Amino acid sequence: MKTLTQATLAVNWIDLLLVWGLRLFGALLIVLLGLWLARRMSKTVGRLLGRTSVDPILRSFFANLAYAAILILVIVTALDAVGVPPTSLLAVVGAAGLAIGLAMRDSLSNIAAGVMLIVLRPFRAGDVVKLAGTDGVVEQVRLFQTVIRTFDNHEVILPNAQIAAVPIINFTAREQRRIDIPVGIGYDDDVREARRVLLAIAAGHGKVLTEPAADVVVTGLGDNSVNLALRAWVRTPDFAPTRSDLLEAVHRGLGEAGITIPYPQRDVHLHLPDAIGQAIGRVSQQAE
């Protein structure tokens, strides 16, 4: 009788191992196939969107989204194959998600801001922008952060929530940009002649657009100068080199035209008491 009981227990253990072994094997097979399918689907989505005019940032986002969605489906299917009910799993995931959400409020706000930046697209990869006080070229927008390369080749990583909370300046969003060059001339110089020289400089540069036309305006009357501003329109990619050329040409052109660019200066009048003034006068006379 004892031998029969032991044999029955052994058979039950073997059956149990077989059942759970098959379940675990099936779950492992589902996970492996799911990972392969998720990678293939992510690459397929990226390749299909790459044939369209969709922004590279948006292509990367949708490819990662497809990978994550399939991965979640695979995990749920694998756990169901093991014997974990999906409803219980969803309840556990919901409770865990609530706890994680409370503990990761800042990270979730970065994710939400990242989704907004990717979907609304206030800037694209390669745009020259000013984000949270940082100037540079957008290289990548991730779910948590945005990567910017500054003009001196530094890599700056900004949290997406910080970007979404401040004004975003996109310098390359429009096809044309206006160059403003402030110029100060002396009060004894002719404003009309200075305007003629500045407009001639703008007209002589090949990358300055004729429409809208360049203009020179008086912006103020300073302590030491009459303040002018040369305003010229260029194509956005030509902004930086054209501005440098115009600055050099303005300095040279005004000098050749005999128009002065005054230095900041201040006249100091010293009033001394009569006794001190008389003593200084006597010393001067004695020195002579």
C-alpha atoms as one frame of an Amber mdcrd trajectory, in Angstrom:
protein
   0.000   0.000   0.000   2.838   2.353   0.901   4.596   1.525  -2.354   1.418
   2.303  -4.296   1.062   5.693  -2.598   4.657   6.595  -3.332   4.198   5.572
  -6.949   1.064   7.714  -7.200   2.859  10.725  -5.720   5.740  10.230  -8.118
   3.339  10.117 -11.050   1.584  13.284  -9.810   4.917  15.097  -9.500   5.900
  14.019 -12.973   2.551  15.176 -14.379   2.871  18.469 -12.533   6.378  19.012
 -13.831   5.274  18.155 -17.330   2.322  20.528 -17.183   4.318  23.439 -15.728
   7.281  22.654 -17.903   5.122  22.862 -20.991   3.555  26.089 -19.743   6.916
  27.658 -19.009   8.293  26.477 -22.318   5.290  27.924 -24.115   5.636  31.227
 -22.250   9.357  31.398 -23.057   8.616  30.628 -26.695   5.984  33.396 -26.762
   8.459  35.871 -25.243  11.199  35.015 -27.736   8.866  35.173 -30.715   7.328
  38.371 -29.343  10.698  40.082 -28.972  11.592  39.119 -32.526   8.214  40.360
 -33.787   8.500  43.620 -31.799  11.926  44.358 -33.290  10.736  43.534 -36.800
   7.606  45.640 -36.407   9.604  48.592 -35.031  11.999  48.468 -37.975   9.110
  48.094 -40.421   7.289  51.117 -39.009  10.471  53.181 -39.138  11.181  52.071
 -42.712   7.639  52.797 -43.924   7.591  56.237 -42.314  11.064  56.874 -43.712
   9.585  56.736 -47.218   7.285  59.638 -46.371   7.973  63.229 -45.343   7.465
  62.426 -41.656  10.004  64.101 -39.373  12.821  61.770 -38.154  11.908  62.512
 -34.525   8.323  61.428 -35.182   9.495  58.293 -37.020  11.637  57.271 -34.066
   8.771  57.932 -31.646   6.264  55.790 -33.554   8.818  52.997 -34.022   9.508
  52.911 -30.270   5.773  53.109 -29.544   5.096  50.084 -31.755   7.885  48.151
 -30.031   6.542  48.975 -26.552   2.925  48.103 -27.471   3.869  44.695 -28.874
   6.140  44.018 -25.904   3.306  44.678 -23.439   1.003  42.386 -25.415   3.659
  39.667 -25.441   4.191  39.869 -21.669   0.442  39.627 -20.980   0.116  36.665
 -23.369   3.106  34.879 -21.821   1.751  35.301 -18.281  -1.660  34.052 -19.434
   0.034  30.969 -20.901   1.679  30.309 -17.527  -1.707  30.520 -15.834  -1.877
  34.078 -14.516  -5.372  35.486 -15.272  -5.252  38.719 -17.308  -7.773  40.429
 -15.012  -5.620  39.781 -11.952  -2.580  40.906 -13.861  -4.261  44.135 -14.925
  -5.343  44.807 -11.328  -1.778  44.323 -10.096  -0.396  46.457 -12.913  -2.943
  49.191 -12.141  -2.045  49.285  -8.463   1.659  49.223  -9.261   1.155  51.918
 -11.877  -0.565  54.173  -9.340   2.257  53.746  -6.832   4.906  54.278  -9.484
   3.040  57.315 -10.835   2.991  58.978  -7.425   6.670  58.251  -6.929   7.667
  59.425 -10.412   5.607  62.575 -10.881   8.497  64.537 -12.386   9.450  61.748
 -14.775   5.852  61.338 -15.918   5.583  65.082 -16.534   8.703  64.815 -18.706
   7.093  61.954 -20.642   3.873  63.924 -21.142   5.850  66.955 -22.297   7.928
  64.753 -24.604   4.801  63.348 -26.246   3.495  66.906 -26.729   6.767  68.045
 -28.279   6.863  65.046 -30.611   3.231  65.294 -31.701   2.887  69.095 -31.919
   6.433  69.499 -33.315   7.306  73.119 -32.436  10.790  72.197 -33.702  12.425
  69.417 -35.702  15.783  67.733 -35.770  18.316  70.162 -37.229  16.419  73.327
 -36.264  18.283  76.176 -34.572  16.352  76.994 -31.410  16.468  78.718 -28.049
  15.127  76.378 -25.359  15.131  77.271 -21.665  17.801  79.910 -22.304  20.039
  77.567 -24.332  20.854  78.251 -28.008  21.771  75.372 -30.275  20.760  72.794
 -32.863  18.152  70.152 -32.011  19.637  66.683 -32.371  17.055  64.407 -30.752
  13.782  64.537 -28.832  13.361  61.652 -26.408  10.476  60.813 -24.111  12.284
  62.251 -21.093  14.787  64.737 -22.535  15.696  66.791 -25.571  19.302  66.795
 -26.788  20.732  70.075 -28.108  24.161  70.672 -29.630  25.395  74.177 -28.875
  27.355  76.224 -31.383  30.616  75.510 -29.519  29.859  71.770 -29.865  28.643
  71.071 -26.341  25.866  68.555 -25.807  23.087  69.897 -23.590  20.303  67.603
 -22.350  17.171  69.436 -21.208  14.190  67.857 -19.396  11.110  68.008 -21.599
   8.935  69.425 -18.811  11.301  72.379 -18.488  11.101  73.043 -22.235   7.307
  72.893 -22.327   7.040  75.398 -19.463   8.951  78.250 -21.154   8.703  80.050
 -24.514  10.241  78.146 -27.425  12.115  80.235 -30.007  12.679  78.490 -33.341
  15.064  80.519 -35.488  14.720  78.273 -38.552  10.945  77.865 -38.608  10.567
  80.540 -41.322  12.334  80.763 -44.662  13.521  84.341 -44.092  15.103  86.205
 -41.180  15.792  89.874 -40.570  19.253  91.076 -39.604  19.276  94.089 -37.263
  22.602  95.907 -37.053  22.678  98.814 -34.573  24.903 101.703 -35.589  25.738
 104.891 -33.664  26.927 108.015 -35.485  28.085 111.363 -34.119  25.687 114.248
 -33.612  27.691 116.310 -36.114  27.265 113.694 -38.881  24.530 113.700 -41.505
  21.862 111.073 -40.806  20.715 111.058 -44.448  24.253 110.389 -45.664  24.669
 107.587 -43.120  21.370 106.076 -44.304  22.539 106.213 -47.914  25.819 104.480
 -47.075  24.120 101.754 -45.039  21.527 101.040 -47.736  24.273 100.881 -50.354
  26.140  98.347 -48.220  23.022  96.189 -47.925  22.275  96.449 -51.650  25.833
  95.465 -52.495  25.663  92.154 -50.636  24.526  89.306 -52.842  22.628  87.441
 -50.126  20.525  90.362 -48.918  17.004  90.049 -50.321  15.410  92.809 -52.337
  11.961  91.864 -51.061  11.347  92.761 -48.280  13.605  95.729 -48.925  16.358
  96.756 -46.537  15.708  99.814 -44.382  17.515 102.154 -41.987  15.644 103.660
 -39.053  16.557 105.979 -36.197  16.088 104.055 -32.951  17.083 106.708 -30.434
  19.143 109.711 -29.430  21.839 108.494 -27.085  24.193 110.341 -24.771  27.019
 110.286 -27.301  25.458 109.242 -30.602  22.459 109.169 -32.887  21.413 105.519
 -32.866  20.470 103.940 -36.191  19.621 100.373 -37.179  20.193  98.694 -40.520
  17.480  96.106 -41.154  18.102  93.634 -43.955  16.300  90.412 -44.865  18.097
  87.188 -45.832  17.335  83.515 -46.272  17.469  81.752 -42.922  20.533  79.574
 -43.743  22.455  82.737 -44.754  21.789  84.639 -41.519  25.054  84.164 -39.594
  27.593  84.684 -42.428  25.659  87.605 -43.907  25.414  89.351 -40.547  29.173
  89.039 -40.081  29.806  90.431 -43.574  27.477  93.383 -43.012  29.050  94.260
 -39.673  32.477  94.421 -41.275  31.179  96.353 -44.280  29.358  98.886 -42.063
  32.488  99.601 -40.054  34.572 100.036 -43.196  31.946 101.909 -45.226  31.137
 104.534 -42.595  34.819 105.202 -42.051  35.422 105.690 -45.789  32.449 108.072
 -45.955  33.890 110.189 -43.116  31.086 109.298 -40.726  32.279 108.727 -37.171
  31.198 105.956 -34.854  31.720 107.687 -31.493  33.237 106.009 -28.487  31.385
 106.167 -25.179  32.733 109.188 -23.316  31.963 111.263 -20.245  32.986 114.807
 -19.371  33.900 115.300 -15.709  33.849 118.855 -14.259  35.672 119.231 -10.955
  34.653 122.182  -8.765  37.232 122.986  -6.061  36.867 125.383  -3.138  38.419
 128.826  -3.692  41.250 128.269  -1.194  42.337 125.032  -2.869  42.080 126.645
  -6.279  44.256 129.580  -5.197  46.862 127.234  -3.694  47.024 125.231  -6.924
  47.396 128.479  -8.846  50.337 129.628  -6.671  52.044 126.255  -7.092  51.638
 126.523 -10.843  53.097 130.021 -10.906  56.081 128.954  -8.819  56.685 126.003
 -11.149  56.764 128.367 -14.098
